[in-house]
Amino acid sequence: MSLISSILIGALGGIATVLLLNAFDNKKHNVKTSEKNLGRIPSRDEAKLSSVAVIKPALFIQTTTDKAIFSKEDSPSITIYKQSGIVEVNTNKESIIFSMINIERIDYDPDKCNVYFEGE
């Protein structure tokens, strides 16, 4: 009986030791990672990219599955039909219809995109 109990105690002690070592290593690694990120200096290429002005699109639509970006050259106009829940985008190339249920976000530049509302 004492042989079985000593084997069980040894196994439990070994498992506890492994769990403690894993927890200690993960915690130590996370501290090192966060310290490294705090002291990080951006490279020259990153500094150049951050100084470049971002060109705002004329129309940006984020849906639940994808996004649509229209530039000033597309000459976009958007018509929002409130009662039917349809958003129609007309460009100089095509006409696209979105369902309002799928749209998460619409951003537009009023100087580059015409917006129309139909219905209440």
N, C-alpha and C positions, 0 to 999 in steps of 0.2 A: 504494500500500500504506500509506503514511504517513497518507493521508486517512482510510482506514477505521479504522486503529488510533486516530487522534485522536478520531474520532466515538465509538468504543467506550469509550475512556477517559473522554470527557466524559459519556456516558450513565451509566456506572458511578458516576462522581463525583456526578452529579445524584441518582441513586437513593440513594446512601449519605447524601447531605445530607438528603434528605427523610426517610429512616428515622431519622436522628439527631435531627432537629427534632421529629418525632412522639414519639419516646421521651422527649426532654427536656420537651416540653409535658405529656405524661401524668404524668410524675413530679412536675413542678411543681404540676399541678392536684391530685394526690392529697395532697401536703403541705399545700396550702392548705385542702383539705376537712377533713383530720384536725385541723388547728389550729383551724378554725372549730368543729368538733364538741366539742373539748376545752373551749373557752371558752363554750359555749352555756349560757344561763340560761333555765330553764323559764318559760313564761308563767303568768299568774295562774290561768287555767283548768286548766292541767296540774297546778299545785300543789294546786288544789282536788280534782281527780280522784284524785291520789295519796293524799290524806288520807281519802278515803271507804273504809270497810271493805268488803272484798269478801265477798259472801254465798256461802258454800260450798254447792254443791248436795248433795242427799241422795245422788245416784248419778250418776257420770260414766263413760261407756264410750267409749273411743277405738278405732275400728276402722281397718282399712287404708284405707278410703275415706271415712269420715264419723265423726261423733261423736253420742252420745245423752246428753242431760242431763235428769235427772229431779229435780224439786223436792220439798220436803217435802209440798206439797199433793197430789202424785201418789200418795203413800203407797207408794213402791216397795218391793218385796221381790225379792231375786235368789236364784235357785237354780242352783248350779253342779253339773252332772252330769259327774263326772270321767271315767267310763268311756266315755261316748258323746261327750264333747267338746262338749256343748251348754250354753249359758248362757241361762236363761230369766228374763225380768224381768216381773213382774206388777205392774200399777198398778191404781188404782181405775177406770181407763178401758179398759185394754187389756192384752194379753199379747204380749210380743215375744220371739222366739227368735234368739239369736246363735250362730254357730259359733266355738269357741275359736280356730280357725286364723286367723280374721280379726281377733281382738281383740288390740290392742296394749297397752292399759292399762285398768284398772278402779280407780276411786277411789270410796269411799263413806264417808258419815258414819255411824258405828255407832249414833248416837242417833236418826237419821232413817230408816235403812234396815235391814231385816232381811236377813241373809245366811244361806243354807243350803247345805250341801255334801252331795251324794249320791254314794256309792261311794268307792272307795279311790283 
